[in-house]
Every structure is written in structure tokens, then in C-alpha cells.
């Protein structure tokens, strides 16, 4: 085998993971070109694993599904060939919900061949013409030289991002929950990213994010706030700089990152849990202060994200306040926690733009990878790396999953309720399924009431169409606000929704000081539902201890709720914590509650 001098960061990182004993084949982390790296100075066990993996069939991401396409070259195609290539690009863009990545100079089997300067220029020009035909722009992400000993000619491979030009308010929207201990710099970082101005070191950048006077006075977030960061079709940042409004940002952006700023103080933990369970973020960003390290609620927030299976990456902030030794100590501390058996993560320190591109692509493909950024909101150090990461970060769901959701009946979770002058009652939440006519409930009496949606806003600008998975606010006109509460759902009448007082859930008791038994009361979080429930029974057991599993029957205390079988569940009470999922909805014991919620036609 000829020596391959191209050493991408991921190659060296995969070898390091194998040296630590990580099963990279199961996580899909082994690129084909890793097999061409000379096995020099590697332990025998690692060489054996690489040889065994080389005998296994490897599924290419860009083979049939997905938004990644391998092309050896695109030099002077015929008209028929060009039309075929444009159709193929349109398919890749559909798979990536408006984004596609083209690897130029790479064969279909993943072999890095490379192109001469002339062929690469011609291939990029062809790709640009293809993009223009389907209404998209291209951005060169990175270009690398491939050097074979038998070929003295300089050859290159290129990685190109193709992104649709924004059309009819339909942009790719990713939700990122921002976690971390109090005073770690979460709100300041979001202020710098979304406002386009660096912080002055005293928290000026975060002032626009706060919703209450006491937050401004103390500098601590106590509520859930939303901020947006856009990227246009050329990969350029679109934010509130240059006096843009939210509507202008939405119109100019092909991709939108919606940050969910959550509270870091322990006394606001229930608000943080509500933000994670209700708003269903695609990713979580854990912010850790370089000067304090892992402190306060950092471990708890990391555990919550992992329990809810939200992919997480880490930002080490305030590096301007510390020396290099302190920053490296904090990073080592994080790596140690991530490698522990409870986490089983593979940390990846991002030190260059090339690392950021690799981290974004692999992070979405494998749940075990955890990118780590070190940056400063005051000096701006490495801030561009985080922007590159957000620009490349692909969505978790593909077009097929979106189409399946669109075929189902409407379901909109009510997370916030407002009264707006001259507008009336407004509800905010996330649409999980699509539709027109809606009923809302359940009320305290277990009823579902008809309503009419007057208008919609998404990211603070009016919109005509709302698709599954998107968060928005809906104006309900004169609908009585007192009939609404957080935790309700707006669903299609065709679903014939039912109420639930009692349900069974398969749980794992993460921690409890003594024994967990019947009669114990906990706060249950299921999606946007947050209510106190009593443990009515443990199936097959009399009591539970820390670490044990069981099927538990819960009963809501205050009012009925709308639940779905399979929904993730998290419960807590003081230091007691547990996770699980709903397995069965039980009929109520009272006759007047053991019925389907009827529609109020008045």
C-alpha cells in the first residue's frame, strides 16, 4: 500500500480513540482513508483492530441517502450529464433540508484521488453552475493537497457547501439549548454572537437578552429567552449588527440557529428542565468558565442533556481571564468527565477552522463525539471557529422524517401564554404535526375547546406557513386567556384526544437517599407537561433503590394531562431524580374521569 501523507485531524483522532479502546466502528467514526495511513508507531492491538475493520463493509454517508456527495471530477460535462448532475444536487439538497456537502476529488468508494489545479477549477465552476440552476450558492469549506509517492503532480481535494437561497420564509432552523453554571458567560456569549459586538468585560453584551429587571440588576438569567443567529446562502453571518430587525434576519438567512438561553442557578433548575423537555432542542451547548472549571450545576446540566439524549458540545469561555495552563487544566478536567463510564464520550478539541468543519459533520453523525471550543467573548479569540461550526452543523432529521410528520394530524404544544394589546391572547410553543382546525386542552374539567388561529409569528416576524418541528407564536384573538395554561396542547379534532390522570412508565431511579415506594410524590416532566404526581404502585416490586429499574404507575394530583405513549419522562423531588418513558395510559379510577375528553361546540 502506498504511503498517504494526508493526515486529517479526524484520522489522528480516530487512532487516539482506538488506543483508548473506543469502538469506532460501532459509532461510524472510521473513514475509509484511515486504512491508507501507515501503521507506524501504533500499538499491536490498534493495528489488529484497523485490519479487522478493513475487512468489514463500511456504509458511506453519501452512498444513497444523506446530503453528502462524492465526485471525482466535474470537468466539461455534456448537456445531458449536466442535467443529471443538477437533478442529483437537487436531491441532495432535499435530503439535507436545503444544505448539501460535495467532496470533489474523491471516488465513490471514498478513495482520495485528488485533482490537478486545472481540473479542480473546472469542477468548481461546473458545481457553481449546477447550484445556480437549482437556486443555491456554493462555499468552499476547505481544500487539501494529496501527495502520492508515485505521482509528483500536485493534486487537491475540496469540500464544498451548497446551500439554497432563502425562499418563501422556509429556512433551515436548528434549536440549540444553552446550558452551564451561573456566571459561566452563557448570556454574554449569546449577546456577542447575535449582536455582532464584543463584550466590554462587564456584561454589556448580555443586556439585550434579559427579560426582567432583576435579571439586569443581578446579571443572572431566571427565565427562558430566545435569540437568533442567521447564515445566508454564502455562509456569511446575519445578525442584529448593521441595525437589522428580526424580520430582516429571517428574510436574508438560509439557515437559522435559535438559541434557547436557560438559567444556570440551581433555584431555577425546574425552568431549565422545562426548557429542555418542552422546546425539544436539536443540540445543547454547555458553557464552562475557564476560570472556575466544572462547578455548580455544570455536572447536573450535562446529566440532564444526556438523560434526554440531546447531543451536546462544550464551550470553555473566559479564556482571556486565565493563563494557558489554567485553560488546559479546565479542558483536561472536562475530558476526564466525558471519558467516564457514565458518559462514554469522545472529546474533540477544536483548534482550527478545519477542526470546526470536521467536528460539525461528525458531531451530527455520532452521539459519542463531543467537540470542545475555547474562546473569549471579550477578545473574540476563537469566536470565528464557533461560527464556522454553527454554519456547517447539519440537521438531525432528514426530509423523509419531515414528510412523515407532515402526513400526521396537528399537535401544537403550549409553552407560553401572553396577552398582547390590540391582538388578544397569544400562545407560544412548538408544532409537532401540521393542520388547520384545532382544539385546545385538556382543561381542569378534562375538556377540549375549539379555537381559531388568527395569525402566526416565527422568530418575531409574521409567517404564512408553519411546518412540523418549528416553534412559533399563535394569536387566538378573543379566546379567554384564563382557560389556558402551560402544558396544554392544540390538536386536530380528528385525533379524538383523550385525557390522562394515571399512566405507567418504565423508569430508572438515578438517585434517591433512601427507598422509593408507593405514596412518594415527585414533579414529573413529560414534554411541556410539568405537574406533581403520586407514585400509585411499583409493578412487581415493593420499593426501589438508586440505580434500579421498574415499571411505575403515576397519578397526577391537580388536573388531567394529554400524554403520548413513548414520550420521554423525567421526574425529580429534592435530590431524588429519575428518567424513563411512558409505556401505557391508564383509565381513571373515578367514573366521571374515565371518559374521552368531549369537544365543546359552544
Protein Blocks (a to p, Z undefined) as FASTA:
>chain_A
ZZdfbdcfklmmmmmmmmnopafklnopacfklmmpccehiafklmmmmmmmmmpccddf
klmgcjbdcdfbachiafklmmmmmmmmmmmmmmnnopacddehiafkopafbpafklmm
mmmmmmmmmmmmnopadddfbdcddddfklmbdcdddddddddddeehiacddddddedd
ehilpmmmmmmmmnopacehnopmmmmmpmbfklmmnopafbdcdddddddfkopacdfe
hhiafklmmmmpcbdcddddddfbfklmmmmmmmmmmnopabdcddddfklopghjlmmm
mmmmmmnopacddddehklmpcfklmmmmmmmmmmmmmpmklopacdddfbfklmmmmmm
mmmmpmkbccdddddfklopoklmmmmmmmmmccfbdfklmmmmmmpccddddfbdcdde
hkbpadddddfbgcfbdcddddfkopacddddfbdceehiacfbdcehiacdddehjacf
klpcehiacddfklopaddfbdcdddddfbafbbcdehiacdddehjbccddddfbdehi
abdcehiacddddddfkbccdddehiacdddehjbccddddfbdcddfbfklmccddddf
ZZ
